Amino acid sequence: MQPPSGVTVDAPDPFADPTTPVPPGWIARLGLAGVGMCAGWFGPIQVLLGLQAASLTPGHKEATLSLVTGVGAAVSTLANPLAGAFSDRTTSRFGRRVPWLVGGTLVGALGLVVLAAAGSVPVMILGWCLVQAGLNGTLAALTAAVPDLVPVEQRGLVSGVVGMTQTLGIVVGTGVATLVSGTTGAYLVLAVLAVAAVTPFVLRSLDRPLPRGHLPKTPVRQFLAGFWISPRRHPDFAWAWATRFLATVANSICTMYLLFFLTDAVGVADPELGVLVLTLLYAACLIVSAIVAGIWSDRIGLRKPFVTASGVVMSSAAVLLAIVQTWSAALVGAVILGIGYGVYLAVDFALITQVLPRAGDRARDLGVINIANALPQVLAPAIAGPIITWFAAHATHAAGYRTLYLLAAAIGLAAAVLIRKIRSVA
């Protein structure tokens, strides 16, 4: 089978490890797609879902936000590995990943439109579940493109760009949510933006087609069994999953309730604008640290020391937010957290691509790793909501957030220590 026009192939085997560096234009298109996708995610997470929850259920905004994000994260947990596994076996003439990029982005945009029209909590849940299901299909295809096409020696740089796009997506999503008048308009702008940003990558993805018959037919039971990756047989993969899970729990605790933290603990007059300012500062530091750390990691051939240091830095930011609950401390905390998380996003993803068990199941296995990103969205609200509610009733909001951020710091330090368990990557 001949690849479609415009597709280049590194080797006859679609599962061969890539050896040819990807061009700067491809990296830029990957980055743009990531920005649009993440804007569609984080605009709602950072601001819009909280505002909608406060509007629909003003007396129970924290519980509503926890419910909506928790159900959506449960959908995400299933959607990402499933989309990845199916894309590994897709034999479209356009490639394995492109159909999932297109379909996932369109479903995610539809979910944002549903959220724009939501007048009740059940419709909010439906819309957010569509966003999570669709954009996780997009994410599965985008992340698999890195081990598919990028040689190991270039992955620190490309992973830095991937990490940077998440943060730029947060900035763009938060900016749209803050500056566009009304939640309805903001959701619609994010829907259009997601489709527009992914389109250039779809048109020139360099995706490798999978010839029909290249893989044997897989019985359903064997297909489902493939999602269990034995920690005993693949211990480095298991430790990579566990540390990503812990680090994401810590980061989610720090960021998910930022709007309410500024409102109820710090007492900022305009908390929505405060979230935007902190996000911009956090993003600027993250972008610089992600690119620098990615290039540096590629150059010296080391991954684990960067990931360990990033966990310590992120935990120190959480400790600062716990102890000093002022606007000035929040600004300093955003700088520290941005630097630490930038290093983490760049180098940890590069490390993960080097411990994947099988080349033929890259997207599925990355989907399993992405469960470690999705589950914290369930656990963080489940942890944070009761803590904040209990302290608000029995003490103060400030005491609740102090406890919450100290817990985040402890979890982040655990992730930093356990990364040393990985043996096959330096």
N, C-alpha and C positions, 0 to 999 in steps of 0.2 A: 504493500500500500504506500502510495506516495504522499508525503506531507503536503498540506495546503500551501498555497502561494504565500510567501512572506515568512514561512517557518524555517528556522535553521535547526540542524540536528548535530549535536556533538559527536554521537556515536550511533551505530546501527541499533544497538540495544537501548530501548527507552529507559531501562533501569540502570544503565551504566553510570558510574560516578562521573560527574562533569569535570572536564579539564580545561576548557576554554573560558577565560574570563568573560562575564557578561558586560555589554557596553554601557556607558553612562546613561544613554537614553532609556535603556530598559530599567535601570535602577530608578531613574526619575519617574517613569510611568508606574512602577511598582509603588513608589512612595506616594504619588498622587492618589492612586487607588486606595492605599491604606488610610490616607487622610480623610477621604470621603466616607469610607466605611466607618472609621472611628468617630467621625463627626455625628453620623447617624446613631451611634451607640451612646456617646458620652454627652451630647447635648441633652438628651432625656435624663441620663443618670445624674449628671451634675446639677441640673436646674429644673428642667421641664416636668419630670415626673413628681418632684417634690412640690412644685407650684400647683400642679394638677391635684395632687393628694390633699394639699392644704385647702384648695378651692372646693373640692367635692366633699371632703370629710374634715372640716377645720378642727374638730375636737380630737381627731384620731389620726393626724397626718403621719406620724411616725409608723403606726401600725399599718396604715394603708400603703405607704411606701415600701415597707418590709414585705407585705403580701405581694404587691405587684412585681417588685424586683426578684423576690424569691421564686415565684412561679416561673417568671421569665428565665431565670438562671437554670431552673430545672430543665426547661426546654433546651436551653443552650448546651447543657451537659449531654443530652442525647443527640442533638442536631449536628454538632461539630464532628465527632468521630464517625457518625453515619455518613454524612456528606463526604468526609475524607475517604472512607472505605469505598463508597460507590464511585468517587472520582478516580481512585486508583485503578478501577476496572472499566472505566468509560472508554468506548472505542469510537467516539465521534471523529469525523474527519477534521474537525477543528482542534482536536487535542483532548487530553483527559480533563484538564482544569477549566477550560473556557466555558463549557456548558454550565458548570456550577457557579462560575463567576457571574454569568448572565442571569441565571435563574435565581440565585441567592440574592443578588442586588435588587432585582425587581420585587421579590417577595418582601425584602426588608423595607423597600420604599412604600409598598402597599401598607405594611404595618404602621409606618409613620403617618400615612394618610388616615388610617383608622384612629390612631391616637389623636390626630387633629380634630376629629369629629366626636371623640369620646365624651359622653355626658354622664357616665356612671363608672363605678369601679370595675364591673365585669367587662365593659368595653375597653377600659384601660388595659386590663389583663390580656384580652384578646389581641389588642394592637401590639403590646409589648412582646407577647409570645411570637407574633409574626415577625417582628423586628429581630428577635433573637434567633429564630429558626432561619430566616433568610440570610442575615448578615453572618451567621456562623457558617453557612455554606460558602459565602464569599471568603471568609477568613480561612477556611480549610484549603481552598484552592490557592489563595495568595501565599500562605505560609509554605505549602508544599512546593511552590515554584522555587523556593530558595535551595533546598537540597536537590531538586530536580535539575537545576541549571547552573548553580553557583558553585565553583570549586572551593574546597575547604580553605585555601589560602586567601580567599576573598570574602569569606562569610562574616568575619568580624565587622568589616565595613558595611556590607549589605544588611546585616542584623542591626547595626547601629542606625541605618536608615529606617528599617522596619520599626525599631523602638521610637525613633524620632517622629515617625508618622502617627504613631498612637498619640503622642503628646500634642502634635499639631492638630490632630483630629479633636482632641479635648479642647484646645484653644478655639478652633473654628466652631465646634459644636456649642461650647459655652458662650462664645461671642454671638452666634446666631440666636441662642436662647435668651440672651440678655438684651440684645440690641433690637431684635425684631419685635414689633409690638404684638403682644398676645401669644399665647401658647399655640393657637391654631396656625397662625402665620409662620411661626418658628418651625413647627413640625413639617409644614409643606415645603419650606425652603430647604430643610435638611433632606427631605425625600428627593428633591430635584438635584441637590448637590451630590448625593451619593451616586446616583445614576451617571451624572456628568463626569464625576471623578474616575469611576471605574472604566468608562468606555475606552479611553486611549490605551489602557493596558490590554483590554479584550481584543482590540484591533491589531495589536502588535505584541502578543504575549510571548512569542517564541516557544509556545507549548509543543511538546513532543507527542504526536499521535501514538496511540497504542494499537497495533495491528490486531484485527479480529483473529481469535484463536491463539494469540500469544500467551494468554493465561488459560489454564484449564477451568472448566465450570466448577464452581464451589457450592457444595450442598449448604442449605440454610444453617444447619447446625454447626458446620465447620466455619461458616462465615461469622456467625455470632460468637463462636468460641475464640475467634481471632482477636476479639477485643480484650481478652484477658492476656496480658503479657506477664509471664511468670517472673516475679522478683528473684527467684532462685536462679533461673536461667539467664536473666538479663538484669543483674543487680544495679549496674550503672544507670540504666533506664529508670529503674524503680526509684533510685535516690534522686535522679533529676526530676522525676514527677513529684516526689515528696517535698523537695526543697522549693520547687516552683509553687506548689500549693501553699506552703507556709508563708513564703514571701508575698504571695498575692493576697492571702488573708490579712496580713499585716497592712499592706498598702490599701486594701479595700476599707478596712476599719478607719484608716486615717483620712480617706477622701470621700467616702460615700455620704457621711453626715456633715460635710463641711458647711453646707448652707445653714443647717440647724445649729452647728457649733458657733458660727459667727453670730447667729441671731440670739441664741439663748445663753451662751457662756461668755463670749467676748463682748456682746452688746454693740455690734456694729450698726450704725444708723441705716446703711443701705447694704444689707448682706448679699444681695444679688450682684451688685457692683463689686463687693469685696471678693466674692468667689471668682469673678472675672479677673481682677487684679492679681490675686494669688495664683490663679491658673496660668496667666501670662508669665509671671515671674518664674514659676515652677517649670513652665515649658521652655523658657529661654535657657535655663540652667541645664535641663534635661537634654535638649538638642545638642548643646556644646559637649556635654560629658559623654553622650552616646556616641557621637562621631569620633571624638578623640579616643575614647576607650576602645571602640571597635577597631580603629586603625592600629592603635598601640598593641592590642591583643594579637592581631594578625601578624604584626611585625616581629614580636618576640615569641610567638607561638604558645602563649599561656592563656588559660581561661579561668581556672579556679581561684587564683589570688584576687582577680578583679571582682568575681562574684562574692567572695567572702568579705572583701572590703566594702562593697556596696551595701551588704546587709547591715554591717555595723553603722555605716553612715545613715541609712534610713532609720534605724532604731534610735539613733541620737536625735533625729528630728522629731520622732514621736515623743521621746522623753521631754524635749523642750516644750512641745504643745501641751503636754500634761501638766508641767510645773508652772509655766508662765503663760497664762491665758490672756494675752493682750494682743492688740493689732500689730504692734512692733514685733513681738515674738512670732506671730503668725507669718509675717513677712520673712523673717530669718528662717523659720521652719520650712517655708516653701522653697527657699534657696537650697537648704541642706537636703531636703527630700528630693528635689529635682536632680541634684548632682548624683545622689546615691542611686535613684531609680533609673537614671539615664545609663549609668555604667551597668546596672543589673540587666536592663532590657537588651542592651547591645550584646553583651558577652554571654549571658545565660542562654539566649536563643541560639547563638553560634555553638555553644557547648552541647545543647540538646540535639542539634542536627548531627552531631558527631557520635551520639550514642543510640541512634535509631536502630532497632533490631534488623529490619529487612528493607532493602532498597525498593522492592515491589510494593511495599505497604507504607510508603512514607507519609502520605496524607492521613491514612487511618491512624498511624502511630502518633503523628503530630496532633491528631484529633483527640487521642487519649491524653496526651500532654495538656491539651487545651481544656480538658475537664478540670485540671488543676487551676485554670483561670476562671472557669465557670462556677465550680462549687463554692468558692469563697463569696460569690455574689449571693448565694443562699445563706451561707454561714455568717457572713459579716452582719447582715441585718438581724439574723437570729441571735447573734451575740450582742450586738450594739443596742437593739431596740429595748430588750428587757433591762439592760444595765442603765441606760439613760432614763427609762420610765421609772425604775425603782428609785434611783437617786433623786429624780425630780420630785417624787412623792414624799420621800423620807429625809432628804437633805437638800441639795441644790443641783442644778444642771451642771455647774462647774465641777462638782465632785464626780458626777457621772462621767463627764468627758475626761477627767483626770484618770479615773480608773480604766477607761476604755483605751486611752492612748498608751498608758503604761503596759497594758496587756499586749497591744500591738507591738511595742518595743521588744517585749520578751519573745514573741513569736518570730519577729524578724531576726533576732539574734540566734534563735534555734536554726533558722534556715541558713544563716551564715556559717554556722559550725558544721552542719550536716553535709554541706556541699563537699567537704573534704573526704567523704566516703566514696566518691566517684574515683575509680582507679584508672580507667582507660584514657582519660583526658587530663593533661597537665594543668 
